[in-house]
Amino acid sequence: MSSLVGRLPLSRVRVAAIAGQVLRGERCRAAILTVTFVGNREIARLHRTHLRQDGPTDIITFQHASPGRGAPLVGDVYIAPAVARGHARDAGCSWREELARLTIHGVLHALGWEHPDGAGRTRSAMWRRQERWLGRLHQDGAW
């Protein structure tokens, strides 16, 4: 596990609050969703094993069961704080903001939202939805 994991700018309580608000706002009635912060080695292993791509990435989401009539959403979100920190620096935003963004991003993926790879990613409906949630939750003081 990364040494950064213990020094995150978002507490577990805030991460859970962000995920919960997005789930409720997206009308997900029941969910069993974990958000786990992992080191670069672990995210690279997950990336290779499940997506057949080498190297670390910022986030990987697994949806194990989609919400249905009476059935909860079941999923896992893995976030690499060190990768997120580098992306935040490159994007000119705070590490805290990037971790909030990735939490929202993971929840939306768990709910079934998708985006294209590459440049089209930031123009996708999912990205716009993510950024609306980020702004709304920032105004509400969630992060």
N, C-alpha and C positions, 0 to 999 in steps of 0.2 A: 504494500500500500504506500502511496506517495506521502512524503512528509508534509506536503501541503494540505492533505485531507484534514488534519487536526486544526488547521489555522484558516479555515474558510471564512470569507466575509459574510456568509449567510449561515445562520444557525439552522439546525435540523428543524426547529419549530417553524422558522420562516419558510424553509423549503416545503415542508408539509402544508403550510398555509397556502402557499402559491399553488401547489398541485391541487389541493382541495378546492380552492376558488375556481380554478380553470375547469376542473371536473364538474363542479356544480353549475358553473356558467354554461358549460357545453351540454347540460341536461343529462349528465351521467348519474343515474340514481344509485348505483352500487359499483364499487371498485375495490380491488385488491391490487394496489400498485406500489411497488418499491422504487425508491430513488436512491441509488448507491453511488458514492464517490469512490473512484478507484485510481490507482496509479497508472502511469504510461505503459508499463509492462502488461498489466492486466487488460487494459483497454485494447492494446495491440493484439493480445492473445484472442480476445473476443472478436475483434475485427477480422483476424485471419481465420479463425475457426468457423464463424457464422456468415461472414460476408466475403470470404476469400480475397481479402485485400490486406496488403502488408502495411505495417506501421500504425502508430496511434492515431486515433480520431478523437473528436471532442465528445461525442455522444453516440450511444447505441441504444435502441429501444426494441424490446421484444414484446409483442402482443401475444399472449398465450390463449386468451379467450376474449372474444368481442362481446360487448354488452348486448343482451337480447331480452326477451320477455322473462323477467325474473332472474336472469343470469347476470352476474357482475362482470365488469371488465376486469381482466387479470393480465398484469404486465409487469415488466421490469425495465427500469431506465438506469443506464450506467453513464456517468459523467466523469470525464478526466479533467480535474481542476487545473493541472499544469498546462494542458493543451488549451483550455478555456482562457487561462491567463494570457497566453501568447496571442490568441485571437482578439482578446480585449485590447491588448496593447496595439495590435495592428489596426483595429477598427476605431481606436481613439475613444473607447468607452471604459468604464470601470470594470474591474474583475467581478464585482458584486452584480453589476448589470448583466454581464455575460452569463454568470451562473443562473440568474433569474431567467434570462432568455432561454438558456438550455433546458432548464426545468420545464418551462412552458412548452418548448419544442418537443421534449420527450413525451409530455402528457398528450399533446396533439397527435403525435405519431401513434401512441398507444390507443388513441381514440379512432385511428384509421386514416388520419390526414397524411397526405404524401406531397412531396415536391420533387421537381426534376433535379438531377445532379448538375453541377456547373453553374454558369452565369444565370440561367433561368430560375435558379433556386430563390433568389431574393425578389423575383417578380411574381412568384407563385401566390395563389390564394392562401395557401398554408402560411407562407411567410408574412403576408399582410395580416392574417388573423393573429399570428404570434406577436407581431409588433403592436397590434391593438391591445392585446392582453397585457403586454409588457407596460405600455403607457398607462392603462387603466389601473393595474396593480401598483405601479409606482405612485400614482396620484392617491391611491388608498393607503399608502404607506406599507404595503406588504413586503417591499424590499427596499 
